[in-house]
Amino acid sequence: MPKTTKTKKKVSKPKIKAAKPKAKNVSKPKVTAKAPIKISKTYVPNDTEKYMCEKHKVFFRMRLTEWKKDLVKANNEALYFGSMDDNSVSADVVDQASSYTDKNVEMKAINRQIKLISEIDKALARIREDIYGYCLDTAEPIGLKRLIARPVAKYTIAAQEKHEKNEKVHADD
């Protein structure tokens, strides 16, 4: 008898792939980084451009920032040099009264400038929120001429007059 060799057949078990939970294909909104708009120092917004376009916002942001820097610098100098005068005490009563009056006027000016710096900060915040240049009451455009003249303006001329009338009425009470 001939020898027969038995060959074992390899029985392969079917591999069961573990079902992976499919990640939801959440599309992220593509954020395209806008290149910062550069404008020349001599640029002035005009009415032919779209109202409060990016150029206008950059122009007013630069203008407000420069104005704020100048005010802060002037306040610091006034406070520093004003404190230098405190050391001079005059024996003459008239000189003391004059010095006191001068310091009082100077402090009032500094307080007004501090309030203006606060208004500038609020205007810069409105630029970031994309509501700069529009009336806070009526949401109408304030106008480029008014904003160039008064960059911290919050109201149209009509709305500003209405506010001033209300202040006057309440001040009379």
Secondary structure, DSSP 8 states (H G I E B T S, - for coil): ----------------------------------------TT----TTS-TT-HHHHHHHHHHHHHHHHHHHHHHHHHHHHHHHGGG---S-HHHHHHHHHHHHHHHHHHHHHHHHHHHHHHHHHHHHTT-TTB-TTT--B--HHHHHH-TT--S-HHHHHHHHHHHHHHHH-
